Amino acid sequence: MKKILIILFILVGITLYSQSIFLYFKNGEILEFDLSKIKSIRFEEDNNNFELISGVWSGDKGIEKVIINSNGTTNIICDNGFSWKSMAEKNNDKYKFYVPDPQPVMYNNNFFPSMISEQLYNMVSFSSYWEFELSENGNILSGIKHGPYVYWSGEKITSIEEYERSAEWSRTE
């Protein structure tokens, strides 16, 4: 965000002489505005910026590590070696990280016997996800894990309920 403001300041300074302001976009498009017709300029924070949380995190139960990039793409690696790439979501100060839907058998194998994981793949009708806030020191993502609570007897699932529990990821790099 600071780079954009500095570039905009330089552009505004240069273009004040010509009474125009130019906005240059990555795709090559240029917009010109007549400064005499502009009453105010408002800057808003880019809500899709993941710089604050980019890095490597040690994960929650069954998660070995989570790699978060500054553009919001993530790579979540399970203890059993299964991994997936996804896009995080940001809404105000909350971050969401989703398990693929339907939940892969390999992901569920972290928590359940194989027979239960295979049944669960076709039975879960809601997405599992973590919803976090960043700590003040920037080293902990803490919040809620939403997912299925599975009841089974022998090799058969008897019921599935949605549940929430507290969860936390810690920054390692």
N, C-alpha and C positions, 0 to 999 in steps of 0.2 A: 504494500500500500504506500510506503514511503517513496519508493521509486516512482510510482505514478504521480504523486504529488509534486516531487521535484521536477520531473519532466514537464508536467502541466504548468508549474510555476515558470519554468524557462520558456515554454511556448507562449504563455500568456504575456510574459515580459517582452518577448520578441514581437509578438503580434499586436501589442497595444498601439504600436506606432501605426499599424495599418488599420486599426479599428475593427479587426477581425480576430476570431479565435478559431484555431484548427484542431480537430481531434483526429489522430492517426490511429488506425486499427491494424492489428496483425495481418488481416487479410488484404491489406493494401488500400482499403477504403479510407477516404479523407472527407470529413465533414467540416464545413466552414460556417461560422455563426457571426453575425453582425453584432459587435459589442454594444452598439447604441440601442439594440432591441432586447438585450439581456438585462433583466431586473435583479436576478440573483443566481448564484451557483451553489448547489448543495452537494456535498460529498457524502457518500454512505460507505460504511465498511463492507467489504466483500464477504458475504455470509458463507461462502463456500470455501473459505481459506482454511486449510488444515495445518498451517505452519506450526501453530502452537502444540499440536499433538503428533507431528511427524517424528518418526523414529522407530525404535524397536521396544516392544513392551513384553513383559512376561504375563502370560494370560491367566485366565480363570480356570476352573476345574476342567481337566481334559485338554487344555490348550497349552502347548509348549511355548509358542511365541507369536506375537502379532507384529507385522511390519506395516506401518502407516506412512504413506507418502504425502507430500504437501498438497497434492491435488485431490486427496481423499480416497485414492485407490488403496486397498488393503490386501495383504496376504496373511491369512490366518492358518497357522500350522498346529495340528493336533498332536497329542502325545503319541498316538499310534502311527504318525507319519502322513495321515490324510491332510490335505490342505485345500484351500479354495481362495480365489481372488474375488473381491467384490468392491463395491463403492460405498463408502461411509456416507451418512447423511448428517447434516448439521442444521439445527433449528435453534436460533438464539445461542445459548450456552450449552446445549445438549447435543451429544453425538450418539448416533445409532449405528450399530454394526449387525448385519443380518447373517443368519445361517441360510444356505441355499434352501429353496423351497421346491419340491418336498425335501425334507431333511435326508441327506444321503446316508445309506446304510453304513458306510465307513465312518462317518461322523458319529452316528449312534452307537457304533461298536466301542466307542470310548466309555460308554456308560451302561450298556445293556448286553446281555448274551446275544449271540448271532441270530438265533431264531426270533427273538423279540425285536431286534433291529430291523430285520427283513419285514416283519409284520407292520412295524411302526412306519416304515417308508410309505405305505399305502393308506395309513389310517389318520395321520396328523393333518388337520385341516387349517392350521394357523402357523404363522411364521415364528420362529425362535429368533430372538435378538437381544443384544445388550443395549442399554440406554445409560449413558454416562455423562458426568460433569467432570471437568478438569480441576484438580486441587489448586490451591493458591500458589504452591511452589512449583506446579507444572509437572510433577513426577508421578502422580497417581490419577487414573481415571476410575471413578467409583460411581456406583449406581445400582441398577436393577438388571437382572437377567430374566427375561421372559421365555418360557418354554413349556414343554409337555411334562406332566408328572404321570408316569406310567405305572399302572398296577398290572401284575401278571401272576398267573398261577401255572406252575410247570413250564410249558412251552407256549402258552397262549395268553395274549393280552386280554385282561378283563375290563379295563376302562382306562381312559386318558382324560386328564384335566389340565387346564392351563394353570400355570403357577408363576409366581414371582419370588425371587430371592435376592439378597444383596450380593454384589459381585464387585471385583476390583482387578484392575490391571496396573502393573508398576513399570515405569520406564526403566529400561536397562541400558539404552544407548541414546 
